[in-house]
Amino acid sequence: MAKKSNKRKATEEKKEIVVKSKEEFSDEAEDSSANEEEDLLQKVNEVDGDSTDDEGIEQNYHSDDSVLEFESDDEGNFTGIKGKEAGEGEEDDEDVEGDSDEEDSIDEADIEDISGEEEEEEDADDEENEAEQEDSEDEVENLKEKAKDNGDEQVVKKKEKKPKTLNSNQANPAKALEDFNNELNKGDKNKKGIKTQNNSTKQYNEYENSDTSDEEDIRNTVGNIPMHWYDEYKHIGYDWDAKKIIKPPKGDQIDDFLRKIEDPNFWRTVKDPQTGQEVVLTDADIELIKRINSARIPNPEHNEYEPWIEWFTSEVEKMPIKNVPDHKRSFLPSVSEKKKIGRMVHALKMGWMKTMEEVEKEKQAKRGPKFYMLWETDTSREQMRRIHDPVSAPKRDLPGHAESYNPPPEYLFDEKEQKEWLKLKDEPHKRKLHFMPQKYRSLREVPAYPRYLRERFLRCLDLYLCPRTRRVKLNIDAEYLIPKLPSPKDLQPFPTVESLIYKGHTDLVRSVSVEPKGEYMVSGSDDKTVKIWEIATGRCIRTIETDDVVRCVAWCPNAKLSIIAVASGNRLLLINPKVGDKMLVKKTDDLLAEAPQIDSLESERIKTAVQWATADAAEQEKGVRLVITHFKPIRQVTWHGRGDYIASVMPEGANRSAIIHQLSKRRSQIPFAKSKGLIQCVLFHPIKPCLFVATQHNVRIYDLVKQELIKKLLTNSKWISGMSIHPKGDNLLVSTYDKKILWFDLDLSTKPYQTMRLHKNAVRSVAFHLRYPLFASASDDQSVIVSHGMVYNDLLQNPLIVPLKKLQTHDKVEEFGVLDVCWHPVQPWVFSTGADQTIRLYT
């Protein structure tokens, strides 16, 4: 009886543990049904999709209310259960499936039935009862120890429950699907709220196991709109229940200042524009902002410089599609192929079929050019000389859209393009098109081409007179034809930038001249005024009004005299500018006031051409001292180097175009009795008693002492505009209206040593510098080009001419650009006058 009572107690304890585990497991399953939906589905999929080959090994899961431990061999096969005797293990092995099914469906009634059967079998063998009692007590103790170790009985029950689910799912997939639907239904009920173990309602949270840190704050439902729309309202938006979200109270600046002092987290507080709430940034947020501001990767754990891992090899391995050995019939000759090849061989022998090489040769023979000898047969001596590749006749380019009789409007010339096309009449190679596109309504209205016969004749000449032999051409690169010039950086100093603009004239400025010391400058304009400027400051010191257009001004090169020669209409004015040294000004006035005694009588030819006179009182106040009246308008005035002689040019004066005046004796002389062309300008030699006279086409050099012609320079140009002599007197620069600058070496030849086409329009003036190896040219293309012109003492060495800088700052006025250019006597500065009423200084 004692044994029976002990056995009954152990059975009741076991029954209580099993019931309790079932209740806890059901509660836990209800709480976590949503999380187990995916697990159930995964288990069903694993069962259905299991395709592994276990080769006859059956894997059975044993489920019991107690914690079971399995024994397995090295290969993972089931061998037995730990903690039981060998006899019980053998009994369990006999019917594993039956036991598992019975254990899956255990409930309280079954436990009572088992206990009832145990009461009926009380009279069985005592030894067997004692063994079973010991086993049950061991199982109870194991369960309690497991529960204590884990600290939570749910963990034990979950572990016991999982093998059951696996076993039932594996045994019956239909039942597994039914269980899965039941679990889903439980999950739907659970979302509405289910009592947990603590009998408290728990709301289902859909974001419980997901990361919502990057999602937007959706408390305000107005969306992505400008929040300043709500500035005039008390609310800032609406929540999910369509209720207004009231703006938080705003403090004034004093409250913000007090919060800034008192609140340690004020510096990390930001305002949410969606809700108007203030959010305190955490250290992690601040660290993230710092990393983004410093252009670093936000994640500090990310390593930018991790070693490269080559996941895929770059080597392409040759893998066979199939590795089946060839069939036996592939080694046997085909009868049909044998007959086919026999027919092809027979066709080749008979000439019916040709090889690929023969076909290619025939194609090349048809494709190649066919030459016909014009004068003799192919069996002549030219054939004997082996001339097999005569030069092919040149071909003209294919016509374009502009050559159509009805071209599109964008190909027709406008007025500007038409002017440019006509302007390049002398240089047709620079035109984009050799004709002017014209538009006709129909082909019948197109007139005959006027130059057809001439061009066809020239075309035939090209064909007939084309050389019959191939000549070997010399490949000469353009680099070999261009001389190697030094870099402009090595030839400094020279003017590069515009420094000053002298404004004051109201019409185009024709001429400019600089004082010998380089402090003052004089300019003459079409506004009938002469202005004296201070070079350093750009200030106009004095303005002298005249009666006519001022065409030329020239400051006396003698530093001991302060005189300016001004050509105004028919009068040549000698003006004392009253600037600089006062003693020099007084000395000049005294010199011009004394009238010298005239020894010899002047001829009538000179008297009718020139009259000397002292200025009247009104002009004396302006600074005019002497007036030399000419019979025609004066175009140019130039001084001799000593400052005693002045030469004036009147292009309309015929035989008396050039007149030389002597200041000290107040007399004039006409050097030429007969005119040899329209004189454009004259120039005194800086050292020798020579006079350079430029007509429209040529330059003549006269010896004033011997009164004879020394040399005639051939310019090969249409119209000469100006001249400038090198300070050493051996080289001459000539500018022309046909865009050329000519450099003459007077000791070398009468033809130009160098012809420079640097400008795109007429060249108005050229000038040498007195000290530096520089010269400048002014043109109607609004540019002043500064060039390096080095003249060597060695007569065997040619002058070095290098264009340095193009200065283009003047504005164009009625086809006029830069009219005159003049160098500073000391500094490498250049002055230019333009039609835009300005004088510009480049330094």
Secondary structure, 3 states (H helix, E strand, C coil): CHHHHHHHHHHHHHHHHHHHHHHHHHHHHHHCHHHHHHHHHHHHHHHHCCCCCCCCCCCCCCCCCCCCCEEECCCCCEEEECCCCHHHHHHHHHCHHHHHHHHHCCCHHHHHHHHHHHHHCCCCCHHHHHHHHHHHHHHHHHHHHHHHHHCCHHHHHHHHHHHHHHHHHHHCHHHHHHHHHHHHHHHHHHHHCEECCCCCEECCCCCCCCCCCCCCCCCCCCCCCCHHHHCCCCEEEECCCCCEEECCCCCCHHHHHHHHHHCCCHHHEEECCCCCCEEECCHHHHHHHHHHHCCCCCCCCCCCCCCCCCCCCCCCCCCCCCCCCCCHHHHCCCHHHHHHHHHHHHHHHHCCCCCHHHHHHHHHHHHCCCCCCCCCCCCCHHHHCCCCCCCCCCCCCCCCHHHCCCCCHHHCCCHHHHHHHHHCCCCHHHCCCCCCCCCCCCHHHCCCCCCHHHHHHHHHHHHHCCCCCCCCCCCCCHHHHCCCCCCHHHHCCCCCCEEEEEECCCCCEEEEEECCCCCEEEEEECCCEEEEEECCCCEEEEEEECCCCEEEEEECCCCCCCCEEEEECCEEEEECCCCCCHHHHHHHHHHHHCCCCCCCCCCHHHHHHEEEEECCHHHHHHCEEEEEEECCCCCEEEECCCCCEEEEECHHHHHHCEEEEECCCCEEECCCCCCCCCCCEEEECCCCCEEEEECCCEEEEEECCCCEEEEEEECCCCCEEEEEECCCCCEEEEEECCCCEEEEECCCCCCCCEEECCCCCCEEEEEECCCCCEEEEEECCCCEEEEEEECCCCCCCCCEEEEEEEECCCCCECCECEEEEEECCCCCCEEEEECCCEEEEEC
